[in-house]
């Protein structure tokens, strides 16, 4: 069946947005002449591809919405409903699969609504869940099953990322010259259980610094204290560490990652930026499943799994947390040295 006016709903998070990019590329290859619109939270809009992949971006400001009074929230929803209705979509694809995306799909005015296999919080009552042969595979393949259902071919995994060249120039202007070869470490994660201990990061940073390379720390504002602690623990080697955690925009963060030599982090949003750019990277996994949400279709990715028997538990809280601590800095540094040798070789 042909569609001429398609809405993708995928509003957050950063990693989830990036995992949806191959789906968007496959959708465009299938519907070459259709208008494709993407509904997203504004803080992630800079990561969406422009034409020819995506024709229009509509933002739903979740954070601003939270601060509104009840009456203003009703007005906001009425305005959003009016906006979506005016577009006259003939297909809505809910790639979020949550209550918030289900509401927006429902008020779109479009009768043809589908979503991917994991439709939660009642979203499956609004949009038809599309389950393909990859329902237990990596999330990118689960998303691509929706494109395949619509007749798209997805033989090549493509991440249509913006170039972020202007953002890199902004980084240079704000923070000074960035070394040609530098290593990016993202020190935080959304779940406490996914974080690699700062003491481990500090020891690894010391070892890399002794290798004669600069380490650039990145993360959100909530990660600033972690980064400062890392610098303090690094001692004399801190002179080769640049702490930019909480100091960059998301676009500048992406630019730093795009231009780095190697990226290192736990399972967090910046990791998926590195994977989308196919950067040499080291990903540290404990409570989450790398085969489901890890770097995908990236030959330069090295995933280090914890040796803990409870690996992959998916717990956000743990009374006996040690899985990430069990990944030794010396092990990570060994993998790093091998990776650096491959780059230099």
N, C-alpha and C positions, 0 to 999 in steps of 0.2 A: 504493500500500500504506500502511496506517495503522500508526503506532508510538505506544506509550503511555509508554515509558520510555527516554529518549535520553541518551547521554553524548557530550559534545564534549570532545575532548582537544586542548588548545592551551595549552601551559604557559609559553611564552616566545616571543620577547622582547617588550618593551613595544610596539614598533611593530607586531609581528605580532599581538599580542593586539588592538590597536585596529583593525587591518585586518579582524579576524574579527567585529567587532561587527555590521556590516551583515548578515553571514551568520546570526548568532544571531537578529537581529530578523526576518529572512525565514523562518527555521526556525520561530519562534514563530507567525508569521502562518499558516504551513501547518499546524502541529500545535498548535492552540489549547488543547486539553485535556491534552496530554501533559506528563509531568514531564521537565524538561530540566535536566541536571546538567553542570557544567563542571569539568574537571580541570586545575589550573593550579599554577604555582609560587607560594608564598605571597606573595612580594613584589609580585606583580601582581594579587592578588585584589581589591584596592580598585578596580580599573578595570573589573571585571565588573558588568554590570547586575543589579539584583535583580529580584524579581517585578514584573511578570508575565513578563519575558523569561527569566530564569534562576531556577529554583526552589532549587537547591542547589549549593554549591561544595565540591569536594574538593581538598585541597592535597597536592602531592608536593614535599617539601622537598629539593630537589636539593643545596643547599649543606650542609644538615645530614647528608644521606645520604653525601656525600663524606668526612665526618669520622668515620664509623662504622667499627668494626672489621668484618672479613669476616663474622663470625657475626652481628653486629648488623645488617649489611646484609641478610643472609638473613632474619632475623626481620622486618625492616622490609618486605621484599618480601612475605613470607607474610601479614603483617597487611594490606598494601595489597590483596593478592589476595583475602583474606577480605572486606574492605570492599567491593570492587568486585563480587564474587560475590553478596554479600548484597543488592545493589541490584536484581539481576535485570534488567539492561538488555536491551531487545530491539533496540536499534540503537546501535552505537558509531561515531562519526565522528572519524577521526584527521585533524585539520587541521594537525598539526605535520609529519607525513611524515618522521620521523627514527627512528633505532634506538630511542631512549628511549621515544618515544610508541608505537612498534610493540610493544615489550615490554608496556607497560601495556594496550594494546588486546588483546594475546594473552591476558593473564592475567585479563581482565575477565569471562570466562565467557560472553560474548555471541558467538553464531555469525555474526550479521549485522554485518560491519565494512566500512566504506567510508572513503575519504579523498579529498583533492583531487588534481589532476593530477600534481603533482610529489612523488611518493612516493620518497624517497631512503633510502640505508643499509639496504636490505632491507625497508623498511616496506611496499612494494608486495606482498610475499609474504604479509603478514598481513592487510592491508586492501585492498579493491578500489579502484584509482585511478579517479576519475570525471573524465573529460576532456570538457569542453563546447566550445562554439564560441569561447570566450574564452581558450583555453589559452596564447595568446601575448600576451594583453592585461594590463591592470593586475591586480595580485594580488587586489584586492577582487572583481573580476569573476570571477577564477578560483575564488575561494572561493564566490561566489554561484552558480556553475555547479553546485556540489554541491547547494545548496538547490533550484535549478531541477530537477535530476535527481529530487529527492524530491517535486516537484510544487508548489514554492513560486513565487510571483510576486515579482519584485524590481524593480518599475518605479521605486521611489523608494529612494535610498541613505540609510539611516537609521543614525545612530550613537547607540545608547541609552546615553549616558554618565551616570554618577552626577553629582550636582550639586556636590559638594565644598565646600558652603557652610561646614561646620564646619571644614574644613581651612583655608579662607581666614581665619576668625577666629583659628585657631591661628597663622597667619602673622603677623597683626596683633599678637597677644600676644607672640610671640617676638622679632619684629624691629621693632616700632613701626609707626606709621601708614604705609601705602603710598599714594603719590600717586594721585589719581583717574585721571590719564592717565600711564601709564608703558609703556616698551618693554622687552620681554623678549628677551634674547639667550642662546641656549644655545651655549656655547663649545666643546663637545667633540663627539666622534662615536666610534662603536665601532671603525671602521677609521681608522688614521692617514691614509690617503689621502683620506678623506672630509672631513677637517678643513679649515676655512678658517683661514689663518694668523692667529695672535693679533695680529700687527702690523696686519693688515687690520681685525680686530675693534676694536682700540684706536682706529684712525683713524676708523672709522665711529662708534664711541661718542663720540669728541670732536665730530664733526660734529652728531650728534643732541643732545648736551649743549648745544652752542651754539644749537641750535634752541629751547632752553628746556625740554627734556623730560628726565625721569629714565630712566636705563637700569638695569635689574635683570638681573644675570648669574645664570644658573642652570646646573646640571649636577651630575654625581655627584662623589663624593669624589676620583676620579681627575682631575677637571677643576679642582680647587682651585688648583693651581699655575699653570695657564693663566690662570685668572681673576685671580689676584694679579698676574701679569705684565701683563695687560691694564690693570689699574688703575694700575700703575706707569708704563706707557707713556703713559697718558692724561694724565699730568701735572696741570696746574691744573684740567682739566675733570673730574678724578676726583671732585670734590665732588658731582657729579650722577650718580655711579655707585654703585649698591648691589650689593655682591658677596654673593650667597647661594649660590654654587656649593658643593656638598657640605654645605650647612647645612639642607636641607629634606628632609622625607619625600617619597615619590613623590606622596602625596595633596596635600601642600602645594605641590609643584611644579605639579601639575595646577591647583590653585586659583589660583596666580599667573598661569598661562597663560590660564586662563578669563577672568580679570578685566583682562588687559592690553589696551592699545590696538592694538599691532602686535607680532608675533612674528617673530624673525629667527634662522635657523640653517642649518647644512648638513643633510645627510640623517642624521637622528638621531631617537631615540625621542620626545623632547619635541616635535619637529616634527609628529609624527602626533597628539599630544594637541591641538595647536593646530588641525590640520586637522579632527579629530573635533568640536571645538567650533565649527568654521567661523569661526575668527578671521581677521582680516586678517593675512596672513603673507607673508614673503619666504623662499624656500627656495633654497639654493645647491647646485648639483649639478655634480659632476665625473666621478668614476669609476663612479657608479651611474646607473641609468636612471630618470628621472623618470616616464616613461610606464608604467613597470612597478611602481614602489614610491613614487612621489611623492604629493603631496596630491591627493585625489580628490573630485570632486563638491563643490568649494569655490570659489565665484565670487570669494572674497576672497583667493585664493592667487596669488602671483606667483612663478614659477619662473625663476631665472636660471641658464642653462646656461653652462658654460665654453666658451670659443672654441677650446680645444685640440682638435687633430685626433684625439687618442686618447680623447676623451670616451666614457664608457660602457664602459670596458675591463673593469670589475668586478674590478680588481686590488686586493688588500689591501696589497700591498707594491709599490713601484715604485722603480727605480734612476734614473729621470729624471722625478721628480714635479714637476709645475708646473701641473697643470690647475686646482686650486683657487686657487693664487696668481694665476692669470691673470684671476680675477674681481676687478676693481678696486673698492676701497671707494667711490670716487666714483660708480661705476655703481649700486651697491647703494643709496647715499644718494639718488640721483636717483629710483629706483623708490620708495624710502621716502617721499620728499616728495610724490610723486604719490598714493601710498596714503593718506597723512595728509590730503592735500587732499580726497580722496574721502570720508574719514570726517567731516571737519569740514564739508564741503559738504552 
